[in-house]
């Protein structure tokens, strides 16, 4: 399986590019969000790849960031969403807006994306709400350079609290300056039990 490609950008157009790796050109399908951030033709490019094997084709889907690939895979896990529709969804709605729409159950925002009907929007919300919230927590913990937020949310989930409640509470407490896991959990439990 191809997981990453680095090479010269030989050709680009909205929706697909060709990456030249040691004389071999790889056709890679991309969302518009990736297309707009690509360098000029001839420059080096490095993409995280999802390899999709069908009976009649081997297709590569590329992303500049690992998180974009994870979002694509989450979308692709929903019944009724294949790789092409997942790319269309990521092209039509920024990743942060998509995560917010799923967490808040915002069907109208999802319906504004080509290819997403009412039933599919409902299925996306039901199946992906918690998964997108988990991905957001992982990103926050990674960006902070500290596992504090991740560990605190995980502990609260293990105690039976809902993810949205845990994330909100931990976020507010850490922004207020709590620096130890014990302090964060103690305050979070106090807030969540009232």
Backbone as a chain_set.jsonl record, in Angstrom:
{"seq": "XXXXXXXXXXXXXXXXXXXXXXXXXXXXXXXXXXXXXXXXXXXXXXXXXXXXXXXXXXXXXXXXXXXXXXXXXXXXXXXXXXXXXXXXXXXXXXXXXXXXXXXXXXXXXXXXXXXXXXXXXXXXXXXXXXXXXXXXXXXXXXXXXXXXXXXXXXXXXXXXXXXXXXXXXXXXXXXXXXXXXXXXXXXXXXXXXX", "coords": {"N": [[0.845, -1.179, 0.0], [0.515, 2.21, -0.782], [1.522, 4.874, 1.165], [2.635, 7.387, 1.384], [3.818, 9.94, -0.778], [6.533, 11.523, -2.324], [7.748, 13.886, -4.492], [8.345, 15.499, -7.701], [6.041, 17.975, -8.69], [4.305, 17.345, -11.413], [2.046, 17.935, -12.921], [-0.924, 19.798, -12.485], [-4.355, 20.212, -11.678], [-7.663, 21.287, -10.779], [-8.839, 18.944, -8.524], [-7.192, 16.799, -9.312], [-3.765, 15.658, -9.529], [-0.458, 15.106, -10.917], [2.293, 13.396, -9.77], [5.692, 13.23, -10.117], [7.829, 10.7, -9.485], [10.939, 9.727, -9.436], [10.881, 9.418, -12.249], [8.495, 8.08, -12.668], [5.135, 8.708, -13.073], [2.606, 9.483, -10.855], [-0.845, 9.445, -10.612], [-2.888, 11.397, -8.655], [-5.727, 11.905, -6.747], [-7.249, 14.778, -5.378], [-8.683, 16.95, -2.824], [-10.203, 20.226, -3.281], [-9.258, 21.932, -1.321], [-6.662, 21.101, -0.907], [-5.561, 21.469, -3.447], [-5.463, 24.302, -3.726], [-3.366, 24.943, -2.084], [-1.077, 23.941, -3.152], [2.337, 23.882, -4.437], [4.033, 25.547, -7.216], [4.047, 24.044, -10.539], [6.588, 21.675, -11.078], [7.898, 22.061, -8.703], [8.892, 20.505, -5.565], [6.771, 18.204, -3.883], [5.016, 16.758, -1.175], [2.912, 14.235, -0.188], [0.389, 12.794, 1.909], [-0.985, 9.662, 1.466], [-3.913, 7.866, 0.539], [-4.567, 4.682, -0.461], [-6.74, 3.311, -2.685], [-8.291, 0.444, -3.618], [-10.0, -0.983, -6.236], [-12.033, -3.299, -8.137], [-11.482, -2.74, -10.793], [-9.58, -0.738, -10.794], [-6.789, 1.074, -9.385], [-6.593, 3.545, -7.154], [-5.269, 6.659, -6.054], [-5.452, 8.868, -3.339], [-4.706, 12.055, -2.223], [-3.236, 14.123, 0.389], [-2.141, 17.07, 2.057], [-1.716, 17.253, 4.773], [-1.627, 15.086, 7.626], [-3.914, 15.036, 9.229], [-5.934, 15.813, 7.46], [-6.103, 13.566, 5.859], [-7.02, 11.742, 7.77], [-9.589, 12.786, 8.269], [-10.754, 12.349, 5.773], [-10.729, 9.519, 5.735], [-12.472, 8.993, 7.865], [-14.87, 10.074, 6.849], [-15.163, 8.369, 4.68], [-15.796, 6.044, 5.972], [-18.486, 6.014, 6.446], [-21.546, 4.553, 5.531], [-22.523, 4.738, 2.19], [-20.887, 6.804, 1.492], [-18.343, 7.079, -0.634], [-14.883, 7.157, -1.798], [-14.764, 9.231, -3.783], [-16.996, 10.882, -3.214], [-16.314, 11.606, -0.624], [-14.044, 13.176, -1.14], [-15.315, 15.219, -2.563], [-16.943, 16.281, -0.545], [-14.98, 17.238, 1.261], [-13.917, 19.132, -0.391], [-15.965, 20.947, -0.596], [-16.571, 21.938, 1.916], [-14.824, 23.413, 4.524], [-12.526, 21.668, 6.689], [-12.655, 22.309, 9.485], [-15.17, 23.535, 9.659], [-16.749, 21.408, 8.876], [-16.306, 19.546, 10.958], [-17.405, 21.034, 13.082], [-20.08, 21.29, 12.2], [-20.884, 18.621, 12.296], [-20.538, 17.994, 15.022], [-22.399, 19.753, 16.164], [-24.708, 18.957, 14.972], [-25.622, 20.19, 12.632], [-27.523, 20.091, 10.107], [-28.247, 21.679, 7.899], [-25.886, 22.928, 7.063], [-24.401, 20.722, 6.197], [-26.044, 19.829, 4.132], [-25.606, 21.756, 2.253], [-23.49, 20.942, 0.788], [-22.462, 19.561, -2.286], [-23.906, 16.515, -3.407], [-24.687, 15.531, -0.961], [-27.452, 14.443, 0.624], [-30.559, 14.645, 2.56], [-30.927, 12.243, 4.119], [-28.353, 11.154, 4.077], [-26.939, 13.198, 5.342], [-28.061, 13.064, 7.911], [-27.186, 10.471, 8.634], [-24.424, 10.883, 8.592], [-24.12, 12.664, 10.751], [-25.003, 11.099, 12.928], [-23.191, 8.882, 12.838], [-20.643, 10.059, 12.841], [-20.312, 12.116, 14.703], [-19.141, 11.769, 17.388], [-16.666, 10.71, 16.631], [-15.421, 12.767, 15.167], [-15.239, 14.644, 17.178], [-13.406, 13.364, 18.861], [-11.166, 13.389, 17.215], [-10.726, 16.139, 17.08], [-9.988, 16.648, 19.74], [-7.598, 15.204, 19.888], [-6.068, 16.718, 18.122], [-5.983, 19.195, 19.451], [-4.607, 18.475, 21.804], [-2.191, 17.734, 20.654], [-1.321, 20.112, 19.443], [-0.993, 21.731, 21.7], [1.256, 20.613, 22.743], [1.21, 19.133, 24.968], [-0.077, 16.402, 26.793], [-2.156, 16.901, 28.501], [-4.877, 17.879, 28.076], [-5.941, 15.833, 26.469], [-5.598, 13.571, 28.168], [-7.19, 14.289, 30.377], [-9.771, 14.528, 29.233], [-10.086, 11.908, 28.32], [-10.078, 10.512, 30.786], [-12.46, 11.491, 31.918], [-14.315, 10.521, 30.063], [-14.046, 7.796, 30.521], [-15.2, 7.696, 32.986], [-17.805, 7.916, 32.353], [-18.923, 10.282, 31.399], [-20.284, 12.417, 28.824], [-18.69, 13.062, 25.666], [-18.81, 15.714, 24.556], [-19.496, 17.283, 26.792], [-17.287, 16.762, 28.447], [-15.108, 17.728, 26.906], [-15.755, 20.47, 26.69], [-15.755, 21.328, 29.374], [-13.099, 20.648, 30.237], [-11.624, 22.185, 28.432], [-12.36, 24.831, 29.178], [-11.349, 24.888, 31.791], [-8.562, 24.433, 31.489], [-7.886, 26.645, 29.977], [-8.275, 28.555, 31.876], [-6.077, 28.288, 33.406], [-5.31, 25.994, 34.887], [-2.882, 23.538, 35.578], [-2.185, 20.927, 36.251], [-3.038, 17.457, 35.95], [-4.55, 16.374, 38.005], [-5.671, 18.673, 39.206], [-7.214, 19.663, 37.071], [-9.022, 17.529, 36.634], [-10.307, 17.391, 39.141], [-11.629, 19.898, 39.279], [-13.191, 19.686, 36.945], [-14.864, 17.52, 37.563], [-16.231, 18.639, 39.708], [-17.632, 20.694, 38.38], [-19.157, 19.231, 36.5], [-20.781, 17.648, 38.068], [-22.721, 19.249, 39.119]], "CA": [[0.0, 0.0, 0.0], [1.251, 3.477, -0.836], [1.068, 5.72, 2.262], [3.151, 8.74, 1.209], [4.556, 10.16, -2.029], [7.295, 12.76, -2.417], [8.339, 14.009, -5.819], [8.104, 16.762, -8.398], [4.674, 18.18, -9.161], [4.417, 17.368, -12.868], [0.824, 18.485, -13.513], [-1.984, 20.0, -11.504], [-5.632, 20.786, -12.057], [-8.588, 21.049, -9.663], [-9.303, 17.566, -8.385], [-6.161, 15.773, -9.495], [-2.407, 16.067, -9.864], [0.485, 14.044, -11.244], [3.548, 13.557, -9.046], [6.778, 12.483, -10.751], [8.738, 10.115, -8.507], [11.998, 8.986, -10.13], [10.483, 9.112, -13.617], [7.175, 7.447, -12.71], [4.094, 9.683, -12.741], [1.478, 8.956, -10.095], [-2.055, 10.266, -10.639], [-3.403, 11.483, -7.29], [-6.939, 12.716, -6.624], [-7.129, 15.662, -4.223], [-9.77, 17.925, -2.651], [-9.83, 21.601, -3.66], [-8.493, 22.545, -0.225], [-5.254, 20.749, -1.147], [-5.17, 22.091, -4.718], [-5.153, 25.718, -3.544], [-2.133, 25.101, -1.297], [0.044, 23.287, -3.835], [3.346, 24.765, -5.037], [4.001, 25.613, -8.684], [4.476, 22.844, -11.261], [8.041, 21.527, -11.075], [8.383, 22.098, -7.314], [8.725, 19.278, -4.79], [5.545, 18.099, -3.101], [4.936, 15.537, -0.377], [1.499, 14.011, 0.123], [-0.064, 11.598, 2.591], [-1.787, 8.975, 0.451], [-4.805, 6.732, 0.798], [-4.631, 3.823, -1.638], [-8.064, 2.692, -2.793], [-8.261, -0.631, -4.613], [-11.28, -1.487, -6.732], [-11.842, -4.401, -9.074], [-10.974, -2.285, -12.083], [-8.674, 0.413, -10.694], [-6.03, 1.399, -8.182], [-6.669, 5.001, -7.104], [-4.553, 7.305, -4.963], [-6.048, 10.105, -2.853], [-3.613, 12.714, -1.527], [-3.506, 15.191, 1.348], [-0.916, 17.712, 2.517], [-1.579, 17.035, 6.211], [-2.134, 13.795, 8.095], [-5.271, 15.228, 9.743], [-6.847, 15.813, 6.314], [-6.278, 12.163, 5.476], [-7.869, 11.127, 8.786], [-10.963, 13.232, 8.014], [-11.18, 11.622, 4.575], [-10.998, 8.132, 6.123], [-13.69, 8.99, 8.672], [-15.996, 10.247, 5.924], [-15.241, 7.167, 3.855], [-16.314, 4.941, 6.787], [-19.948, 6.105, 6.494], [-22.223, 3.859, 4.431], [-23.03, 5.676, 1.19], [-19.839, 7.752, 1.123], [-17.14, 6.483, -1.208], [-13.76, 8.089, -1.868], [-15.037, 10.42, -4.601], [-17.895, 11.762, -2.475], [-15.539, 12.142, 0.501], [-13.234, 14.263, -1.709], [-16.249, 16.304, -2.875], [-17.344, 16.901, 0.722], [-13.832, 17.999, 1.762], [-13.727, 20.275, -1.292], [-17.071, 21.884, -0.455], [-16.707, 22.472, 3.269], [-13.545, 23.324, 5.236], [-12.49, 20.621, 7.706], [-13.119, 22.805, 10.783], [-16.62, 23.728, 9.553], [-17.342, 20.076, 8.827], [-16.275, 19.006, 12.321], [-18.37, 21.801, 13.876], [-21.426, 20.918, 11.749], [-21.185, 17.278, 12.792], [-20.677, 18.05, 16.485], [-23.605, 20.498, 16.525], [-25.863, 18.408, 14.267], [-26.057, 21.225, 11.691], [-27.864, 19.463, 8.828], [-28.289, 22.668, 6.817], [-24.508, 23.12, 6.569], [-24.023, 19.51, 5.461], [-26.853, 19.768, 2.911], [-25.092, 22.725, 1.277], [-22.398, 20.289, 0.061], [-22.958, 18.745, -3.398], [-23.887, 15.069, -3.217], [-25.167, 15.157, 0.371], [-28.891, 14.616, 0.799], [-31.015, 14.681, 3.955], [-30.654, 10.976, 4.81], [-26.91, 11.018, 4.241], [-26.535, 14.173, 6.364], [-28.448, 12.486, 9.205], [-26.289, 9.343, 8.893], [-23.108, 11.441, 8.909], [-24.163, 13.221, 12.108], [-25.098, 9.999, 13.891], [-22.015, 8.023, 12.837], [-19.348, 10.748, 12.941], [-20.261, 13.176, 15.72], [-18.138, 11.48, 18.412], [-15.358, 10.479, 16.01], [-14.843, 14.07, 14.85], [-14.894, 15.267, 18.456], [-12.166, 12.723, 19.315], [-10.085, 13.891, 16.363], [-10.456, 17.514, 17.496], [-9.258, 16.602, 21.007], [-6.238, 14.785, 19.577], [-5.36, 17.849, 17.512], [-5.722, 20.189, 20.49], [-3.534, 17.959, 22.648], [-0.945, 17.757, 19.881], [-0.904, 21.497, 19.259], [-0.553, 22.253, 22.979], [2.521, 20.005, 23.098], [1.0, 18.511, 26.269], [-1.206, 15.461, 26.762], [-3.076, 17.231, 29.585], [-6.273, 17.921, 27.622], [-6.29, 14.484, 26.018], [-5.706, 12.683, 29.326], [-8.338, 14.692, 31.192], [-10.996, 14.145, 28.518], [-10.135, 10.441, 28.345], [-10.48, 10.093, 32.133], [-13.883, 11.8, 32.094], [-15.074, 9.577, 29.233], [-14.023, 6.514, 31.231], [-16.124, 7.81, 34.124], [-19.166, 7.891, 31.832], [-19.409, 11.575, 30.92], [-20.336, 12.557, 27.365], [-17.506, 13.715, 25.109], [-19.0, 17.16, 24.404], [-19.411, 17.874, 28.13], [-15.908, 16.632, 28.923], [-14.252, 18.652, 26.143], [-16.072, 21.849, 27.045], [-15.302, 21.565, 30.739], [-11.632, 20.608, 30.283], [-11.141, 23.348, 27.689], [-12.527, 26.032, 30.007], [-10.479, 24.81, 32.968], [-7.161, 24.613, 31.09], [-7.715, 28.044, 29.563], [-8.25, 29.366, 33.099], [-4.734, 28.21, 33.983], [-4.988, 24.753, 35.602], [-1.722, 22.94, 34.917], [-1.968, 19.516, 36.579], [-4.159, 16.592, 35.623], [-5.371, 16.269, 39.213], [-6.442, 19.913, 39.362], [-8.199, 19.734, 35.99], [-10.071, 16.535, 36.885], [-11.062, 17.788, 40.343], [-12.511, 21.008, 38.911], [-14.147, 19.189, 35.958], [-15.86, 16.709, 38.274], [-17.073, 19.563, 40.478], [-18.546, 21.37, 37.446], [-20.057, 18.298, 35.823], [-21.705, 17.015, 39.015], [-23.757, 20.205, 39.554]], "C": [[0.889, 1.241, 0.0], [0.674, 4.386, 0.242], [1.541, 7.164, 2.114], [3.928, 8.799, -0.101], [5.259, 11.506, -1.936], [7.954, 12.799, -3.784], [8.034, 15.37, -6.415], [6.654, 16.829, -8.863], [4.729, 18.374, -10.675], [3.223, 18.047, -13.54], [-0.173, 18.712, -12.385], [-3.199, 20.63, -12.147], [-6.591, 20.512, -10.906], [-9.068, 19.597, -9.648], [-8.248, 16.506, -8.585], [-4.824, 16.382, -9.875], [-1.618, 14.851, -10.322], [1.783, 14.373, -10.532], [4.581, 12.646, -9.692], [7.752, 12.018, -9.675], [9.715, 9.229, -9.272], [11.56, 8.533, -11.526], [9.142, 8.418, -13.765], [6.147, 8.473, -12.251], [2.919, 9.022, -12.05], [0.314, 9.934, -10.173], [-2.665, 10.223, -9.246], [-4.621, 12.406, -7.291], [-6.856, 13.505, -5.319], [-8.378, 16.522, -4.065], [-9.282, 19.318, -3.04], [-9.01, 22.289, -2.574], [-7.001, 22.246, -0.361], [-4.754, 21.458, -2.404], [-4.715, 23.538, -4.524], [-3.862, 25.955, -2.761], [-0.92, 24.45, -1.945], [1.068, 24.299, -4.345], [3.183, 24.79, -6.559], [4.465, 24.294, -9.295], [6.006, 22.837, -11.338], [8.631, 21.52, -9.674], [8.158, 20.743, -6.643], [7.43, 19.333, -3.993], [5.571, 16.758, -2.37], [3.494, 15.382, 0.094], [1.305, 12.737, 0.935], [-1.095, 10.958, 1.671], [-2.702, 7.928, 1.068], [-4.9, 5.955, -0.503], [-5.973, 3.112, -1.63], [-8.042, 1.686, -3.941], [-9.677, -1.064, -4.949], [-10.992, -2.639, -7.682], [-11.141, -3.947, -10.345], [-9.97, -1.141, -11.994], [-7.954, 0.46, -9.351], [-5.956, 2.919, -8.151], [-5.957, 5.524, -5.87], [-5.24, 8.625, -4.631], [-5.019, 10.778, -1.949], [-4.025, 13.904, -0.684], [-2.182, 15.763, 1.838], [-0.663, 17.472, 4.003], [-2.207, 15.71, 6.6], [-3.581, 13.914, 8.585], [-6.306, 15.233, 8.62], [-7.132, 14.388, 5.866], [-7.19, 11.456, 6.47], [-9.331, 11.526, 8.596], [-11.552, 12.489, 6.82], [-11.564, 10.186, 4.943], [-12.253, 8.019, 6.982], [-14.928, 9.142, 7.789], [-16.236, 8.973, 5.122], [-15.812, 5.975, 4.63], [-17.842, 4.941, 6.876], [-20.544, 5.395, 5.289], [-22.807, 4.894, 3.476], [-22.019, 6.732, 0.791], [-18.613, 6.97, 0.654], [-16.044, 7.526, -1.279], [-14.068, 9.364, -2.662], [-15.967, 11.397, -3.888], [-17.171, 12.371, -1.274], [-14.672, 13.314, 0.038], [-14.122, 15.472, -2.017], [-16.669, 17.04, -1.603], [-16.209, 17.765, 1.272], [-13.52, 19.204, 0.873], [-14.771, 21.36, -1.047], [-17.218, 22.517, 0.911], [-15.366, 22.331, 3.988], [-13.631, 22.332, 6.401], [-13.031, 21.099, 9.053], [-14.627, 23.025, 10.78], [-17.345, 22.39, 9.549], [-17.408, 19.478, 10.229], [-17.311, 19.711, 13.197], [-19.805, 21.403, 13.507], [-21.824, 19.545, 12.278], [-21.391, 17.28, 14.303], [-21.995, 18.698, 16.892], [-24.865, 19.968, 15.846], [-26.455, 19.375, 13.264], [-26.302, 20.616, 10.301], [-27.82, 20.446, 7.672], [-26.902, 22.869, 6.22], [-24.068, 21.917, 5.746], [-24.776, 19.423, 4.133], [-26.376, 20.754, 1.848], [-23.943, 22.144, 0.442], [-22.974, 19.437, -1.063], [-22.836, 17.249, -3.094], [-24.391, 14.606, -1.869], [-26.652, 15.496, 0.474], [-29.254, 14.52, 2.273], [-30.666, 13.398, 4.704], [-29.162, 10.788, 5.057], [-26.399, 11.984, 5.311], [-26.871, 13.638, 7.757], [-27.508, 11.348, 9.595], [-24.899, 9.839, 9.286], [-23.075, 11.955, 10.35], [-24.161, 12.098, 13.139], [-23.783, 9.223, 13.986], [-20.714, 8.749, 13.137], [-19.234, 11.778, 14.055], [-19.145, 12.927, 16.74], [-16.745, 11.276, 17.825], [-14.673, 11.797, 15.669], [-14.454, 14.807, 16.127], [-13.586, 14.677, 18.982], [-10.985, 13.231, 18.517], [-9.727, 15.317, 16.757], [-9.665, 17.544, 18.795], [-7.814, 16.194, 20.767], [-5.445, 15.935, 18.995], [-5.036, 18.913, 18.55], [-4.571, 19.736, 21.368], [-2.196, 18.02, 21.945], [-0.435, 19.185, 19.73], [-0.396, 22.099, 20.562], [0.829, 21.736, 23.352], [2.42, 19.298, 24.437], [-0.177, 17.559, 26.178], [-2.274, 15.772, 27.805], [-4.542, 17.181, 29.152], [-6.745, 16.532, 27.235], [-6.514, 13.548, 27.2], [-6.932, 13.003, 30.174], [-9.652, 14.285, 30.531], [-11.161, 12.625, 28.545], [-10.599, 9.931, 29.712], [-11.969, 10.334, 32.356], [-14.765, 10.868, 31.262], [-15.153, 8.218, 29.922], [-14.936, 6.514, 32.443], [-17.581, 7.9, 33.677], [-19.738, 9.219, 31.377], [-19.4, 11.6, 29.397], [-19.156, 13.376, 26.885], [-17.664, 15.237, 25.033], [-18.885, 17.873, 25.748], [-17.965, 17.892, 28.621], [-14.992, 17.633, 28.225], [-14.484, 20.097, 26.558], [-15.502, 22.194, 28.419], [-13.778, 21.626, 30.825], [-11.042, 21.816, 29.561], [-11.211, 24.624, 28.514], [-11.539, 26.045, 31.175], [-9.016, 25.033, 32.584], [-6.896, 26.036, 30.614], [-7.639, 28.972, 30.775], [-6.919, 29.231, 33.842], [-4.399, 26.964, 34.761], [-3.887, 24.015, 34.848], [-1.503, 21.469, 35.239], [-3.229, 18.724, 36.258], [-5.105, 16.478, 36.815], [-6.256, 17.499, 39.38], [-7.543, 20.017, 38.313], [-9.351, 18.768, 36.26], [-10.939, 16.918, 38.083], [-12.074, 18.883, 40.005], [-13.585, 20.534, 37.912], [-15.237, 18.363, 36.63], [-16.793, 17.596, 39.099], [-18.094, 20.223, 39.561], [-19.582, 20.422, 36.874], [-21.074, 17.649, 36.771], [-22.801, 17.97, 39.477], [-24.863, 20.307, 38.55]], "O": [[1.895, 1.297, 0.707], [-0.529, 4.65, 0.246], [0.917, 8.074, 2.66], [4.603, 7.844, -0.485], [4.665, 12.503, -1.525], [8.636, 11.855, -4.183], [7.535, 16.269, -5.739], [6.112, 15.847, -9.371], [5.143, 19.426, -11.161], [3.366, 18.66, -14.598], [-0.257, 17.918, -11.448], [-3.089, 21.471, -13.04], [-6.356, 19.589, -10.125], [-9.624, 19.097, -10.625], [-8.396, 15.398, -8.068], [-4.752, 17.464, -10.458], [-2.049, 13.712, -10.142], [2.315, 15.476, -10.662], [4.373, 11.437, -9.801], [8.416, 12.831, -9.032], [9.37, 8.128, -9.7], [11.834, 7.405, -11.934], [8.694, 8.187, -14.888], [6.273, 9.041, -11.167], [2.304, 8.105, -12.596], [0.461, 11.11, -9.841], [-2.931, 9.145, -8.714], [-4.557, 13.538, -7.77], [-6.446, 12.974, -4.286], [-9.064, 16.801, -5.048], [-8.076, 19.556, -3.118], [-8.164, 23.133, -2.871], [-6.169, 23.063, 0.034], [-3.643, 21.989, -2.418], [-3.704, 23.955, -5.089], [-3.326, 27.063, -2.779], [0.154, 24.413, -1.346], [0.719, 25.439, -4.651], [2.301, 24.132, -7.111], [5.181, 23.521, -8.657], [6.632, 23.858, -11.623], [9.742, 21.028, -9.472], [7.34, 19.941, -7.094], [7.043, 20.388, -3.49], [6.08, 15.761, -2.882], [2.929, 16.291, 0.702], [1.965, 11.727, 0.691], [-1.98, 11.642, 1.155], [-2.322, 7.206, 1.99], [-5.273, 6.513, -1.536], [-6.303, 2.397, -0.684], [-7.801, 2.048, -5.093], [-10.45, -1.458, -4.075], [-9.834, -2.919, -7.994], [-10.315, -4.667, -10.906], [-9.546, -0.622, -13.027], [-8.44, -0.04, -8.336], [-5.33, 3.525, -9.02], [-6.023, 4.933, -4.792], [-5.571, 9.404, -5.524], [-4.512, 10.156, -1.016], [-5.0, 14.597, -0.974], [-1.212, 15.026, 2.015], [0.486, 17.487, 4.443], [-3.182, 15.264, 5.995], [-4.382, 13.002, 8.381], [-7.416, 14.728, 8.789], [-8.267, 14.047, 5.534], [-8.041, 10.659, 6.073], [-10.221, 10.69, 8.747], [-12.704, 12.056, 6.851], [-12.606, 9.693, 4.511], [-13.015, 7.061, 6.846], [-15.914, 8.425, 7.963], [-17.377, 8.558, 4.917], [-16.262, 5.003, 4.023], [-18.43, 3.963, 7.338], [-20.105, 5.606, 4.159], [-23.503, 5.817, 3.901], [-22.259, 7.486, -0.152], [-17.944, 6.296, 1.437], [-16.25, 8.666, -0.863], [-13.673, 10.456, -2.253], [-15.754, 12.608, -3.946], [-17.396, 13.536, -0.945], [-14.571, 14.326, 0.732], [-13.733, 16.612, -1.764], [-16.743, 18.269, -1.584], [-16.442, 18.895, 1.701], [-12.929, 20.181, 1.332], [-14.508, 22.544, -1.259], [-17.91, 23.524, 1.058], [-14.824, 21.228, 4.053], [-14.684, 22.18, 7.019], [-13.787, 20.376, 9.701], [-15.298, 22.742, 11.773], [-18.416, 22.249, 10.139], [-18.448, 18.962, 10.638], [-18.016, 19.061, 13.969], [-20.643, 21.204, 14.386], [-22.974, 19.334, 12.663], [-22.314, 16.64, 14.806], [-22.64, 18.258, 17.845], [-25.963, 20.459, 16.104], [-27.669, 19.385, 13.061], [-25.422, 20.621, 9.44], [-27.398, 20.086, 6.573], [-26.76, 22.97, 5.002], [-23.429, 22.079, 4.707], [-24.214, 18.993, 3.126], [-26.706, 20.604, 0.671], [-23.477, 22.783, -0.502], [-23.895, 18.658, -0.82], [-21.812, 16.78, -2.597], [-24.515, 13.402, -1.644], [-27.053, 16.658, 0.42], [-28.388, 14.338, 3.128], [-30.155, 13.464, 5.822], [-28.757, 10.318, 6.12], [-25.524, 11.628, 6.1], [-26.06, 13.745, 8.677], [-27.079, 11.262, 10.746], [-24.27, 9.293, 10.193], [-22.114, 11.709, 11.079], [-23.406, 12.141, 14.11], [-23.31, 8.936, 15.086], [-19.77, 8.135, 13.633], [-18.135, 12.267, 14.319], [-18.29, 13.79, 16.935], [-15.75, 11.632, 18.456], [-13.465, 11.929, 15.862], [-13.448, 15.517, 16.152], [-12.744, 15.413, 19.495], [-9.916, 13.478, 19.076], [-8.549, 15.674, 16.769], [-8.765, 18.37, 18.949], [-6.901, 16.763, 21.364], [-4.275, 16.116, 19.332], [-3.942, 19.476, 18.54], [-3.659, 20.513, 21.65], [-1.177, 18.323, 22.566], [0.762, 19.433, 19.875], [0.538, 22.9, 20.542], [1.512, 22.339, 24.18], [3.441, 18.897, 24.995], [-1.182, 17.883, 25.544], [-3.207, 14.987, 27.98], [-5.356, 16.514, 29.79], [-7.83, 16.106, 27.631], [-7.503, 12.816, 27.236], [-7.629, 12.099, 30.636], [-10.545, 13.756, 31.194], [-12.261, 12.122, 28.771], [-11.421, 9.018, 29.785], [-12.662, 9.485, 32.917], [-15.841, 10.47, 31.708], [-16.198, 7.567, 29.909], [-15.395, 5.459, 32.881], [-18.487, 7.955, 34.509], [-20.91, 9.292, 31.007], [-18.615, 10.9, 28.758], [-18.674, 14.266, 27.586], [-16.748, 15.97, 25.405], [-18.261, 18.93, 25.846], [-17.483, 18.898, 29.141], [-14.194, 18.307, 28.875], [-13.536, 20.857, 26.754], [-14.851, 23.223, 28.596], [-13.227, 22.553, 31.419], [-10.067, 22.404, 30.029], [-10.259, 25.405, 28.554], [-10.967, 27.084, 31.504], [-8.302, 25.75, 33.284], [-5.807, 26.572, 30.822], [-7.021, 30.035, 30.716], [-6.659, 29.969, 34.792], [-3.283, 26.864, 35.271], [-3.947, 23.88, 33.626], [-0.709, 20.814, 34.565], [-4.34, 19.253, 36.293], [-6.325, 16.486, 36.646], [-7.448, 17.379, 39.662], [-8.669, 20.411, 38.621], [-10.518, 19.138, 36.132], [-12.162, 16.783, 38.04], [-13.238, 18.802, 40.399], [-14.746, 20.929, 38.016], [-16.414, 18.501, 36.293], [-17.994, 17.339, 39.179], [-19.275, 20.311, 39.9], [-20.758, 20.772, 36.773], [-22.11, 17.155, 36.325], [-23.729, 17.543, 40.164], [-25.814, 21.062, 38.754]]}, "num_chains": 1, "name": "protein.A"}
